[in-house]
Amino acid sequence: MTTVTQTTPTAGDGVGRNYRFEHFGLGIAMSDFAFSADALGPGDVLPDSTLIDVEGRLLSLRVLADGLPLVLVTGSISCPMTTAALPDLKEIATRHARTLRFALVQVREGHPGEHVAQPRTMDEKARHAQRLRDARGVDWPVLVDDLDGSLHRRLDTMPNSLHVIAPDGTVLYRALFAGDGRVAAALSSIARGEAPARRHTSRMMSPVLEAAGYMHSTLRDAGPRAYREVLTAAPPMAMMAMGTRLFPFLPEKRRGAALILMLALGAGAALSLL
């Protein structure tokens, strides 16, 4: 891989320290639940940005789009939401290969741990992006945001958001989580040149349930500290990750729903005995 350097001006060490957190905590967890009020949304314009890809090449978002709507997905190797969303997104990208362009943007690590630390250099961040591409089998461009997250902060620093950008930079659609089931229909509409029925989705329950089955392996691979910090900051998420291990015979995306069903049936049985 080509050695890379910082290519986009950053906002300074203060922003860097706040953005590149070393430990996942409750504040980070709560900030992931909704777009902020001043976040870039449908109808707003995203200025063109030039990022590097995992090979160290400079790529402009406008050039990358090549006159088509560009689907920007944010993610990281330690983010279970990213792991869960990519299988379906890869199928969608293949289906609309002629009408949409896709790009995955490596942002800050969602759950840094002993095995996947928060990158401190662009070389480290590029290696994480390459690992993400190779481990998840992504065959569309994987870009690397700068260390202070200049592009990511414009998009509101969600760990696995999705934005569709028109050729002129206008935001056509956004999703809080790229794994939201509503995304497929919206992208199909945009691929046909039509406006989606809804230009925004911020559902949490269904994406989190699908990601639950991927949480254990993703957090384990990031390192024991990553798992412990989720247990401390968001106990229900950690409990779900552990609970889904009861269903190794199911596809990972179905394990969260199976766990909830099992718990509901158990609670119903217990209540019937009262």
C-alpha positions as CSV (number, residue, x, y, z in Angstrom):
1,M,0.0,0.0,0.0
2,T,1.2,3.5,-0.8
3,T,2.3,5.6,2.1
4,V,-0.2,8.5,2.6
5,T,-0.1,11.8,4.3
6,Q,-2.7,14.2,5.7
7,T,-4.3,15.8,2.6
8,T,-7.2,17.8,4.0
9,P,-6.8,20.8,6.4
10,T,-7.8,19.8,9.9
11,A,-9.5,21.9,12.6
12,G,-6.6,21.5,15.1
13,D,-5.6,19.4,18.1
14,G,-8.7,20.4,20.1
15,V,-11.1,19.0,17.5
16,G,-8.8,16.0,17.1
17,R,-8.8,15.1,20.8
18,N,-12.6,15.4,20.9
19,Y,-13.2,13.5,17.6
20,R,-10.6,10.7,17.9
21,F,-11.9,9.3,21.2
22,E,-9.8,6.5,22.8
23,H,-12.6,5.1,24.9
24,F,-16.2,4.4,24.0
25,G,-18.6,5.9,26.6
26,L,-22.2,6.8,27.3
27,G,-21.8,10.3,25.7
28,I,-20.6,8.7,22.5
29,A,-23.4,6.1,22.6
30,M,-26.1,8.8,23.1
31,S,-24.8,11.0,20.3
32,D,-25.2,8.0,17.9
33,F,-29.0,7.9,18.4
34,A,-30.0,10.9,16.3
35,F,-28.7,13.4,13.8
36,S,-28.0,16.8,15.4
37,A,-30.3,19.7,14.6
38,D,-27.8,21.4,12.4
39,A,-26.6,18.3,10.6
40,L,-26.4,18.2,6.8
41,G,-29.7,17.0,5.5
42,P,-31.8,16.5,2.4
43,G,-31.7,19.7,0.3
44,D,-28.4,20.9,1.7
45,V,-25.3,20.9,-0.4
46,L,-22.1,19.0,0.5
47,P,-19.1,20.8,-0.9
48,D,-16.8,18.7,-3.0
49,S,-14.1,16.9,-1.0
50,T,-10.8,15.2,-2.0
51,L,-9.9,12.1,0.0
52,I,-7.4,9.3,-0.5
53,D,-8.4,5.7,-1.2
54,V,-6.7,2.7,0.4
55,E,-4.0,2.8,-2.3
56,G,-3.1,6.4,-1.5
57,R,-4.6,7.9,-4.6
58,L,-6.4,11.3,-4.4
59,L,-10.1,11.1,-5.3
60,S,-12.6,13.9,-5.6
61,L,-16.2,13.0,-4.7
62,R,-17.5,14.7,-7.8
63,V,-15.1,12.9,-10.1
64,L,-15.9,9.6,-8.3
65,A,-19.6,10.1,-8.8
66,D,-19.1,10.6,-12.6
67,G,-22.4,12.4,-13.0
68,L,-24.4,9.9,-11.0
69,P,-25.9,10.0,-7.5
70,L,-23.1,9.0,-5.0
71,V,-24.0,6.8,-2.1
72,L,-21.6,7.7,0.8
73,V,-21.5,5.1,3.6
74,T,-19.5,5.8,6.8
75,G,-18.0,3.0,8.7
76,S,-15.0,1.4,10.5
77,I,-13.7,-2.1,11.1
78,S,-14.7,-2.0,14.8
79,C,-18.3,-0.9,14.2
80,P,-20.9,-3.8,14.4
81,M,-23.4,-1.6,12.5
82,T,-21.0,-1.4,9.6
83,T,-20.4,-5.1,9.6
84,A,-24.1,-5.8,9.6
85,A,-25.0,-3.3,6.9
86,L,-22.5,-4.2,4.3
87,P,-23.8,-7.5,3.0
88,D,-27.1,-6.0,1.9
89,L,-25.4,-2.8,0.6
90,K,-23.1,-4.8,-1.6
91,E,-26.1,-6.5,-3.2
92,I,-27.8,-3.2,-3.7
93,A,-24.6,-1.7,-5.2
94,T,-24.4,-4.6,-7.7
95,R,-28.1,-4.2,-8.6
96,H,-27.7,-0.5,-9.4
97,A,-24.2,-0.5,-10.7
98,R,-25.2,1.4,-13.8
99,T,-27.2,4.1,-12.1
100,L,-25.6,4.7,-8.7
101,R,-22.0,5.1,-7.4
102,F,-21.1,3.8,-4.0
103,A,-18.2,4.7,-1.7
104,L,-17.3,3.6,1.8
105,V,-15.6,6.2,4.0
106,Q,-13.3,5.0,6.8
107,V,-14.0,7.3,9.7
108,R,-13.0,7.1,13.3
109,E,-13.1,3.7,14.9
110,G,-16.5,3.1,16.6
111,H,-15.2,0.8,19.3
112,P,-11.4,1.1,19.6
113,G,-9.7,-1.6,21.6
114,E,-6.4,-3.4,22.0
115,H,-6.5,-4.9,18.6
116,V,-8.0,-2.0,16.7
117,A,-6.7,1.3,18.2
118,Q,-8.0,4.7,17.3
119,P,-5.7,5.7,14.4
120,R,-3.2,8.5,15.2
121,T,-1.6,8.8,11.8
122,M,-3.0,8.7,8.2
123,D,-1.0,5.6,7.5
124,E,-2.8,3.8,10.4
125,K,-6.2,5.0,9.3
126,A,-5.5,3.9,5.7
127,R,-4.5,0.4,7.0
128,H,-7.7,0.2,8.9
129,A,-9.6,1.1,5.7
130,Q,-7.8,-1.6,3.8
131,R,-8.5,-4.1,6.5
132,L,-12.2,-3.1,6.4
133,R,-12.3,-3.4,2.6
134,D,-10.6,-6.8,2.6
135,A,-12.4,-8.3,5.6
136,R,-15.9,-7.3,4.5
137,G,-15.3,-7.9,0.7
138,V,-16.1,-4.4,-0.4
139,D,-15.5,-3.9,-4.1
140,W,-16.4,-0.3,-4.4
141,P,-14.0,2.6,-3.5
142,V,-13.0,2.8,0.1
143,L,-11.9,6.3,1.0
144,V,-10.0,7.5,4.1
145,D,-11.2,10.7,5.8
146,D,-8.6,12.8,7.5
147,L,-7.6,12.3,11.1
148,D,-9.9,15.1,12.4
149,G,-12.9,13.8,10.4
150,S,-13.4,16.8,8.2
151,L,-15.9,15.0,5.9
152,H,-17.3,12.9,8.7
153,R,-18.1,16.0,10.8
154,R,-19.9,17.6,7.9
155,L,-22.1,14.5,7.8
156,D,-22.6,14.6,11.6
157,T,-20.2,11.8,12.9
158,M,-22.6,9.0,12.9
159,P,-20.8,5.6,13.0
160,N,-22.6,4.1,10.0
161,S,-24.7,6.7,8.3
162,L,-25.7,6.8,4.6
163,H,-26.1,9.9,2.4
164,V,-27.0,10.0,-1.2
165,I,-25.4,13.0,-2.9
166,A,-26.6,14.4,-6.3
167,P,-24.0,15.2,-9.0
168,D,-24.2,18.9,-8.0
169,G,-23.6,18.1,-4.3
170,T,-27.2,18.3,-3.1
171,V,-28.2,15.7,-0.4
172,L,-31.0,13.6,-1.8
173,Y,-31.4,11.2,1.1
174,R,-29.9,10.3,4.4
175,A,-30.2,7.4,6.8
176,L,-29.0,7.3,10.4
177,F,-27.9,3.7,9.9
178,A,-27.0,2.3,6.5
179,G,-28.5,-1.0,7.6
180,D,-32.0,0.4,7.9
181,G,-34.4,-1.7,5.8
182,R,-35.9,1.4,4.2
183,V,-32.7,2.3,2.5
184,A,-33.1,-0.3,-0.3
185,A,-36.4,1.1,-1.5
186,A,-35.1,4.7,-1.4
187,L,-32.0,3.8,-3.4
188,S,-34.2,2.0,-6.0
189,S,-36.3,5.2,-6.4
190,I,-33.2,7.3,-6.8
191,A,-31.7,4.9,-9.3
192,R,-34.9,5.3,-11.4
193,G,-34.5,9.0,-11.3
194,E,-37.4,9.5,-8.8
195,A,-37.5,11.1,-5.4
196,P,-37.8,8.6,-2.6
197,A,-41.0,8.4,-0.7
198,R,-39.1,9.6,2.4
199,R,-35.9,11.5,2.2
200,H,-34.8,10.7,5.7
201,T,-34.9,7.7,8.0
202,S,-33.6,7.5,11.6
203,R,-35.0,4.2,12.7
204,M,-32.9,2.4,15.3
205,M,-34.6,-0.7,16.4
206,S,-34.4,-2.8,13.2
207,P,-30.8,-1.9,12.3
208,V,-29.7,-2.6,15.9
209,L,-31.5,-5.9,16.0
210,E,-29.8,-7.0,12.8
211,A,-26.4,-5.7,14.0
212,A,-26.8,-7.6,17.3
213,G,-25.7,-10.9,15.8
214,Y,-22.5,-9.3,14.5
215,M,-21.6,-7.5,17.8
216,H,-19.9,-10.3,19.6
217,S,-17.4,-11.1,16.8
218,T,-16.8,-7.4,15.9
219,L,-16.2,-6.3,19.4
220,R,-14.1,-9.4,20.2
221,D,-11.9,-8.7,17.2
222,A,-11.5,-5.0,18.3
223,G,-10.2,-6.2,21.7
224,P,-11.4,-7.0,25.2
225,R,-11.4,-3.3,26.2
226,A,-13.9,-2.6,23.4
227,Y,-16.3,-5.2,24.8
228,R,-15.9,-4.0,28.4
229,E,-16.6,-0.4,27.4
230,V,-19.8,-1.3,25.6
231,L,-20.8,-3.3,28.7
232,T,-20.2,-0.2,30.9
233,A,-21.7,2.4,28.5
234,A,-24.5,0.5,26.9
235,P,-25.3,-2.7,28.9
236,P,-28.3,-3.7,26.8
237,M,-26.2,-3.7,23.7
238,A,-23.5,-5.9,25.3
239,M,-26.1,-8.3,26.7
240,M,-27.6,-8.6,23.3
241,A,-24.2,-9.4,21.8
242,M,-23.7,-12.1,24.4
243,G,-27.2,-13.5,24.1
244,T,-27.1,-13.9,20.3
245,R,-24.4,-16.5,20.8
246,L,-27.2,-18.9,21.7
247,F,-28.2,-19.0,18.0
248,P,-25.1,-20.1,16.0
249,F,-27.3,-22.0,13.7
250,L,-29.1,-18.9,12.4
251,P,-27.7,-16.2,10.0
252,E,-26.1,-13.5,12.0
253,K,-28.6,-10.9,10.9
254,R,-31.5,-13.0,12.3
255,R,-30.0,-13.7,15.7
256,G,-31.0,-10.4,17.4
257,A,-34.7,-10.9,16.5
258,A,-34.5,-14.5,17.7
259,L,-33.1,-13.4,21.0
260,I,-35.9,-10.8,21.5
261,L,-38.5,-13.4,20.6
262,M,-37.0,-15.9,23.0
263,L,-37.0,-13.3,25.8
264,A,-40.6,-12.3,25.0
265,L,-41.7,-15.9,25.1
266,G,-39.9,-16.4,28.3
267,A,-41.5,-13.4,29.9
268,G,-44.9,-14.4,28.7
269,A,-44.5,-17.9,30.2
270,A,-43.3,-16.4,33.5
271,L,-46.3,-14.0,33.6
272,S,-48.7,-16.9,32.9
273,L,-47.4,-18.6,36.1
274,L,-48.2,-15.7,38.3
